Amino acid sequence: MHVKLYYYTQDMQQTIQYKNAFVEISKFEAQGEVKEYHVMIHIANRQLTYQQQLDAIMDAYQQLIENQLRGAVAVFKRYFLSDAANQADRVVITDVSDCAKSVIQQAPLDGTKIALWVYLMTGVSSRLLESGLCEVAHGNYRHLWNGSAHNLAANSEYQTRLLFNEYIMQLMHEGCSLKDNCIRTWFFVNDIDLNYGGVVRARNQVFFTQGLTHDTHFIASTGIGGRQQDPNVLSQMDNYAIAGIQQDQVHYLYASTHLNRTSDYGVSFERGAYVDYGDRRHVFISGTASINNKGQIMYENDVEKQTHRMWENVEALLNEAECTYDDVKQMIVYLRDTADYDLVNALYKARFPNTPHVIVHAPVCRSGWLVEMECMAVKQQENAAFAPF
């Protein structure tokens, strides 16, 4: 029997301590049928073997969905591993749920072997589609998630091109398109300093053929270091699209006082995006680093100053979506140098003690960037023009 200690840090945030794991939960519980939860599960005992740590993660998750989050279903999971070559198979065997799952080597920097982010909802139905995408449906919308897409083409450019080609076909099968329905992508690049250029070239080419340009829009995205189980996989993609969405429900974030357009330096993604529903606004902040509105790295070789500038940039994007950090439900923080963990962790604990987050080892796409973060926010609103979530 696990002993649990409960304490509330905010009205909509909670931490639960288990014997070998602890769980951070953020909640969005509006008046509508769909409630949302972001859960970060961390290991509390670093001396456990990998199998024991995986068991502790799975046990904590099971306890949650049987008790505090009864009735909620997982719509997306991401496992962060310290050694995918030796650990990923065990995750796949152990977690047989049919939601979209991403498994990536991005070692948790608290010294553990595994951490887990889970996005859950109530009042939705979920299923695996013939197209290979995972559908989460409610009302007028079908939310289409996918994780760990990969192939073994010759190099990162060809792999990324094939990933997009397959994804475009999957979307077509669901009556969707990359341009009109895809909201968010993640690219995990093995040896990013060497292989990111190929990912960029493939994405630029595919986007052009799909009508995604500087003058239309791109897609919110994170491109970050990460390794798959097979070292020959150089580019892994996770993605999220919405079927049933109207064009005027989706807006893109620029924060031009702080950031430039990514196309200025030959890359094609948006700094962020938000989606309006009748009862809430979802905000997706792309991977954001210490950059100015001329595309220059700010505060080279100073991770503390880079962290503060990164926070300022994210705050500017959130403000453009009429949100603040109080609306943020989860954060993922990427560090290039593991030696920076203690400092950055202390900064996050001081400023965001109540926001579920994980700090992992993952080099950013430019070697001068020492730290990057992404986040998701949700804010209640009433908008009669659109159907509720």
Helices and strands as residue ranges (DSSP letters): E 5-10, E 13-17, E 21-28, E 36-43, H 50-66, E 73-81, H 84-94, E 100-105, E 114-121, E 125-128, E 134-138, E 141-149, H 156-173, H 178-181, E 182-189, H 192-209, E 220-225, E 235-243, G 247-249, E 250-253, G 262-265, E 272-276, E 280-288, H 303-320, G 325-327, E 328-335, G 338-340, H 341-351, E 357-361, E 371-380
